[in-house]
């Protein structure tokens, strides 16, 4: 294990104590965990990583808990990186891979961030946590809080996928359904949190979730034998996964594990909620609130990401781009990916398939480029979205519990 050196504001650069509970900097900027990489590179060698556990905690020296006894894990990380030849041939990609985060506990990549954040809550003595969520982050926090014996308070849009609501209730979390978007849920957490004694685990309002998610960057490098791909497609709601991976690439270069070459980072959004794409096209450093946000991909329905400037920086510095796809396109792509490759992707991950096809067709990417698509969750978490393509209307099924064959 390694102790974090300090927390650094991503906006103003102010340093904060890494061993104290922290949310945003006084300037309002998200905080990032910094490590003494120069010291670490001499005692943690690349060849040593393979001896670690088959989870994201194989990278424990660059994760913030300093006490191994603080770690709350359900086996998150070290997810499959799958070569996808049929769907690749279909969209014109000769070297296409899917990093399948749907294989994580609670069925999404959110398990990484919440494992790390809840572990730090244990280490810092935090007893109550609160989160606004469009779905999968809530499920993950409820699970890890339950495993840690911490009280969880969750605020979700009322039309959140049913799977997420049921999970949170089953894990024993206190759930509030809100008539609005994730931004409205966030306001409620911010308003009530101080009086209730909640530690706010909102996206990028604390520095620890990004640390868990950055392990996706370490893993893709290790799984590709320490050679980064030519392009990474990432479904971008809050965008923390992309921010985390970009941070991981910098850390790995400083460790001496990779060179300076970076993949083109491609932010994928839905046409009904595309604040980052709009900011990219307008060449703005930050996004504006996206009015009337709507999409079946619940994780992409984030009208104003707090870390938008960090996402845009990664896209710009890597020579990448930002692209939006329609709900019809992403659902069709999800079904095609499932039938071609046996990967039932969340709508957010499926969006990357049609985005990749578009960028190959326009010539932005070459057919021979090594491309990695991140599927951020399991399609099983989205029955409402996919049921629009596969409706069950038989009258004999309507009164049966969960569609099962049950006694009448």
C-alpha positions in Angstrom: 0.0 0.0 0.0 1.1 3.6 -0.5 -0.1 6.7 1.3 -1.4 9.5 -0.9 0.9 12.6 -0.7 -1.8 15.3 -1.0 -5.0 16.4 -2.8 -4.7 18.9 -5.5 -7.4 21.2 -6.9 -7.9 20.6 -10.6 -8.8 24.3 -11.1 -6.5 26.4 -8.9 -3.8 24.0 -7.9 -4.3 24.4 -4.2 -3.0 21.5 -2.1 -5.2 19.9 0.6 -4.5 17.2 3.3 -4.8 13.7 1.8 -5.6 12.3 5.2 -8.7 14.4 5.9 -12.2 14.0 4.5 -12.6 16.4 1.6 -15.1 17.4 -1.0 -14.5 20.3 -3.4 -11.8 22.9 -3.1 -12.8 26.3 -1.7 -12.7 27.6 -5.3 -15.3 24.9 -6.3 -12.8 22.8 -8.2 -12.7 19.0 -8.0 -9.8 17.6 -6.0 -7.4 15.0 -7.4 -5.3 12.5 -5.4 -1.6 12.8 -5.9 1.1 10.3 -5.1 4.9 10.4 -4.8 5.3 8.6 -8.2 9.1 9.3 -8.3 9.6 7.3 -5.1 7.1 4.7 -6.0 8.7 3.9 -9.4 11.8 2.5 -7.6 9.9 0.1 -5.4 6.8 -1.0 -7.5 7.9 -2.4 -10.8 5.7 -3.2 -13.8 6.6 -6.9 -13.6 5.3 -7.0 -10.0 1.7 -6.2 -11.0 1.0 -9.7 -12.4 1.5 -11.0 -8.9 -1.4 -9.0 -7.5 -5.0 -10.0 -7.0 -7.3 -10.4 -9.9 -9.2 -7.2 -9.1 -8.6 -3.5 -9.3 -6.7 -3.7 -6.0 -3.7 -5.1 -7.9 -3.0 -1.4 -8.4 -3.2 -0.7 -4.6 0.0 1.4 -4.5 -1.7 4.1 -6.6 -5.0 3.9 -4.8 -5.7 6.2 -1.7 -6.4 3.8 1.2 -3.2 3.5 3.2 -4.5 0.7 5.5 -5.3 -2.6 3.7 -7.8 -3.2 6.5 -9.9 -0.3 5.2 -10.5 -1.8 1.8 -14.1 -2.8 1.0 -14.1 -5.1 -2.0 -16.6 -7.3 -3.7 -14.1 -8.4 -6.4 -14.4 -5.3 -8.7 -12.2 -4.8 -11.7 -9.9 -6.9 -13.8 -12.8 -7.2 -16.3 -12.6 -9.0 -19.6 -11.1 -7.2 -22.7 -12.8 -9.1 -25.6 -11.7 -9.1 -29.2 -14.9 -8.6 -31.3 -14.4 -9.8 -34.8 -18.0 -10.0 -36.1 -19.2 -6.6 -35.0 -15.8 -5.2 -36.0 -16.2 -6.6 -39.5 -19.8 -5.2 -39.6 -18.6 -1.6 -38.8 -15.3 -1.7 -40.7 -13.0 -2.1 -37.7 -10.2 -4.7 -38.1 -8.9 -4.6 -34.5 -11.9 -3.9 -32.3 -12.1 -4.7 -28.6 -14.7 -4.3 -25.9 -13.7 -3.7 -22.3 -16.8 -5.3 -20.6 -17.4 -3.4 -17.3 -20.8 -5.1 -17.1 -19.0 -8.0 -15.4 -18.3 -5.9 -12.3 -20.2 -6.3 -9.0 -23.6 -4.6 -9.3 -23.2 -4.9 -13.1 -21.4 -1.7 -13.9 -18.1 0.2 -13.8 -19.5 2.2 -10.9 -18.3 -0.6 -8.6 -14.7 0.6 -9.1 -15.3 4.1 -7.9 -17.6 3.3 -5.1 -15.3 0.5 -3.8 -12.5 3.1 -3.5 -14.7 5.9 -2.1 -16.4 3.7 0.5 -13.0 2.2 1.5 -11.8 5.8 2.1 -14.9 6.5 4.2 -14.0 3.5 6.4 -10.4 4.8 6.7 -11.6 8.3 7.6 -14.3 7.2 10.0 -17.2 8.4 7.9 -20.5 6.8 9.0 -23.1 8.3 6.6 -22.9 8.8 2.9 -25.2 10.3 0.3 -25.3 10.3 -3.5 -27.4 11.6 -6.4 -27.5 9.1 -9.2 -29.1 8.3 -12.5 -28.9 4.6 -11.5 -25.8 2.5 -11.4 -23.8 4.6 -9.1 -26.6 4.4 -6.6 -26.6 0.6 -6.9 -22.9 0.4 -6.3 -22.8 2.8 -3.4 -25.7 0.9 -1.7 -23.8 -2.4 -2.1 -20.5 -1.2 -0.8 -22.0 0.9 2.0 -23.9 -2.3 3.0 -20.6 -4.3 3.0 -18.9 -1.6 5.1 -21.8 -1.1 7.6 -22.2 2.5 6.5 -25.5 4.3 6.3 -26.4 5.1 2.7 -28.8 7.8 1.4 -29.7 7.8 -2.2 -31.5 10.3 -4.4 -32.6 9.1 -7.8 -34.9 10.4 -10.6 -38.3 8.8 -10.3 -38.0 7.3 -13.8 -34.7 5.5 -12.9 -34.4 2.0 -14.3 -36.3 -0.4 -12.0 -33.3 -2.7 -11.5 -31.4 0.2 -9.9 -34.2 1.0 -7.5 -34.8 -2.6 -6.5 -31.0 -3.1 -5.8 -30.8 0.0 -3.6 -33.8 -1.1 -1.6 -32.5 -4.6 -1.2 -29.1 -3.4 0.0 -30.9 -1.5 2.8 -30.3 2.0 1.5 -32.5 5.0 2.2 -33.9 5.9 -1.2 -35.6 9.1 -2.2 -37.2 9.2 -5.7 -37.1 12.7 -7.2 -39.3 14.3 -9.8 -36.5 15.6 -12.0 -33.0 14.9 -13.3 -29.7 13.9 -11.6 -29.0 17.6 -11.3 -32.1 18.1 -9.1 -31.0 15.1 -7.0 -27.6 16.7 -6.5 -29.2 19.9 -5.2 -31.1 17.9 -2.6 -28.0 16.2 -1.4 -26.1 19.5 -1.2 -29.0 21.2 0.7 -29.7 18.4 3.2 -26.2 16.9 3.6 -24.6 19.3 6.1 -27.5 19.1 8.6 -27.8 15.4 8.2 -24.1 14.7 8.6 -23.8 13.0 5.2 -20.5 12.8 3.3 -21.4 13.8 -0.3 -20.2 11.1 -2.7 -21.5 13.0 -5.8 -19.5 12.6 -9.0 -16.2 14.5 -8.6 -17.4 16.3 -5.4 -15.0 14.0 -3.6 -11.6 12.8 -4.8 -11.8 9.0 -4.4 -14.3 7.7 -7.0 -12.0 8.8 -9.8 -9.2 6.8 -8.3 -11.2 3.6 -8.5 -12.2 4.3 -12.1 -8.7 5.2 -13.2 -7.9 1.5 -12.8 -9.7 1.0 -16.2 -6.7 2.7 -17.7 -4.2 0.6 -15.9 -6.0 -2.6 -16.9 -6.4 -1.8 -20.6 -2.6 -1.1 -20.7 -1.7 -4.3 -18.9 -4.2 -6.4 -20.9 -2.7 -5.1 -24.2 0.9 -5.8 -22.9 1.5 -2.2 -22.0 0.7 -0.8 -25.4 -2.2 1.6 -25.4 -4.7 1.4 -28.2 -5.1 4.0 -31.0 -8.5 5.1 -29.8 -10.8 4.7 -26.8 -14.5 5.3 -27.0 -16.1 6.1 -23.6 -19.8 6.8 -22.8 -19.7 10.2 -21.2 -22.3 11.2 -18.6 -20.3 12.6 -15.7 -17.2 11.6 -17.6 -15.2 10.5 -14.6 -14.1 7.2 -16.2 -12.4 9.2 -19.0 -10.8 11.6 -16.6 -9.6 8.8 -14.5 -8.0 6.9 -17.4 -6.3 10.1 -18.6 -4.8 10.5 -15.1 -3.8 6.8 -15.1 -1.9 7.2 -18.4 0.1 10.1 -16.9 0.9 8.1 -13.8 2.0 5.0 -15.8 4.3 7.2 -17.9 5.9 8.7 -14.8 6.3 5.1 -13.4 8.2 4.2 -16.6 5.6 1.6 -17.6 4.4 3.2 -20.9 5.7 5.9 -23.3 4.2 9.3 -24.2 1.8 8.1 -26.9 -1.8 8.4 -26.0 -5.0 7.0 -27.5 -7.5 9.3 -29.1 -10.1 9.8 -26.4 -13.6 9.9 -27.8 -16.5 11.1 -25.7 -19.8 9.5 -26.7 -23.1 11.0 -25.7 -26.8 10.7 -26.6 -28.4 13.2 -29.0 -31.0 14.0 -26.3 -28.3 15.0 -23.8 -25.0 16.2 -25.3 -23.5 19.0 -23.3 -19.9 17.9 -23.9 -20.4 17.4 -27.6 -21.9 20.8 -27.9 -19.1 22.4 -26.0 -16.6 20.5 -28.1 -18.2 21.7 -31.4 -18.4 25.3 -30.1 -14.7 25.0 -28.9 -15.7 26.0 -25.4 -13.6 25.0 -22.3 -16.8 24.1 -20.4 -20.3 23.0 -21.2 -23.6 24.7 -20.6 -26.6 23.1 -18.9 -28.4 20.9 -21.5 -32.1 21.7 -21.3 -34.8 19.0 -21.6 -32.2 16.3 -21.3 -33.7 12.9 -22.4 -32.3 9.5 -23.5 -33.0 5.8 -22.7 -29.3 5.6 -21.7 -29.9 6.7 -18.1 -26.2 7.1 -17.4 -25.8 9.6 -20.2 -28.6 11.8 -18.9 -26.3 14.3 -17.1 -27.1 17.8 -18.3 -24.1 19.5 -16.8 -21.1 17.4 -15.8 -19.0 19.0 -13.0 -15.8 17.7 -14.6 -16.6 18.7 -18.2 -13.4 20.8 -18.5 -11.3 17.8 -17.6 -13.1 15.6 -20.2 -12.7 18.3 -22.8 -9.0 18.6 -21.9 -8.5 14.8 -22.4 -10.3 14.9 -25.7 -8.3 17.9 -26.9 -4.9 16.8 -25.7 -5.3 13.3 -27.2 -6.5 14.5 -30.6 -9.8 12.8 -30.0 -13.4 14.1 -30.5 -16.9 14.1 -29.1 -19.8 12.6 -30.8 -23.5 12.0 -30.2 -25.8 9.2 -31.4 -29.5 8.7 -31.3 -31.4 6.4 -29.0 -32.6 4.4 -32.0 -29.0 3.9 -33.1 -27.6 2.9 -29.7 -30.4 0.4 -29.0 -30.0 -1.2 -32.4 -26.2 -1.3 -31.8 -26.7 -3.0 -28.4 -28.8 -5.7 -30.0 -26.3 -6.2 -32.8 -23.4 -6.5 -30.3 -25.3 -9.0 -28.3 -26.3 -11.2 -31.3 -22.8 -10.9 -33.0 -20.6 -11.3 -29.9 -22.6 -12.5 -26.9 -22.1 -9.2 -25.1 -25.3 -7.7 -23.8 -24.2 -4.1 -23.3 -25.9 -1.3 -21.4 -27.3 1.3 -23.8 -24.4 3.6 -22.8 -21.8 1.1 -23.9 -23.8 0.2 -27.0 -23.6 3.9 -28.1 -19.9 3.4 -28.6 -20.5 0.8 -31.3 -22.4 3.2 -33.6 -20.1 6.1 -32.7 -17.1 4.0 -33.8 -18.8 3.1 -37.1 -19.5 6.8 -37.8 -15.9 7.8 -37.2 -14.5 5.0 -39.4 -16.9 6.0 -42.2 -15.9 9.6 -42.0 -12.2 8.7 -42.0 -11.4 10.1 -38.6 -10.3 6.6 -37.7 -8.6 4.1 -39.9 -10.0 0.5 -40.3 -6.6 -0.9 -39.0 -6.6 1.2 -35.9 -6.7 -0.7 -32.6 -10.0 0.5 -31.0 -11.3 -0.2 -27.5 -14.9 0.4 -26.7 -15.9 0.6 -23.0 -19.2 -1.1 -22.2 -19.9 0.5 -18.8 -22.6 -1.8 -17.7 -24.8 -4.9 -18.3 -27.8 -4.7 -20.5 -29.7 -6.7 -17.9 -29.8 -3.4 -15.9 -32.0 -1.8 -18.6 -35.1 -3.9 -19.2 -37.2 -0.9 -19.8 -35.0 0.4 -22.6 -34.6 -2.9 -24.4 -38.2 -3.9 -23.9 -39.1 -1.2 -26.5 -37.5 -3.5 -29.1 -38.8 -6.8 -27.6 -42.3 -6.1 -26.1 -44.1 -8.9 -24.4 -47.8 -8.4 -24.9 -49.3 -11.9 -24.3 -52.3 -11.5 -22.0 -51.4 -14.7 -20.2 -48.2 -13.1 -18.9 -49.7 -9.9 -17.5 -50.7 -11.1 -14.1 -47.7 -13.3 -13.4 -45.1 -12.2 -10.9 -42.0 -11.0 -12.8 -43.2 -12.8 -15.9 -42.4 -16.1 -14.3 -44.6 -19.2 -14.5 -46.3 -19.0 -11.1 -49.4 -20.6 -9.6 -52.6 -18.6 -10.1 
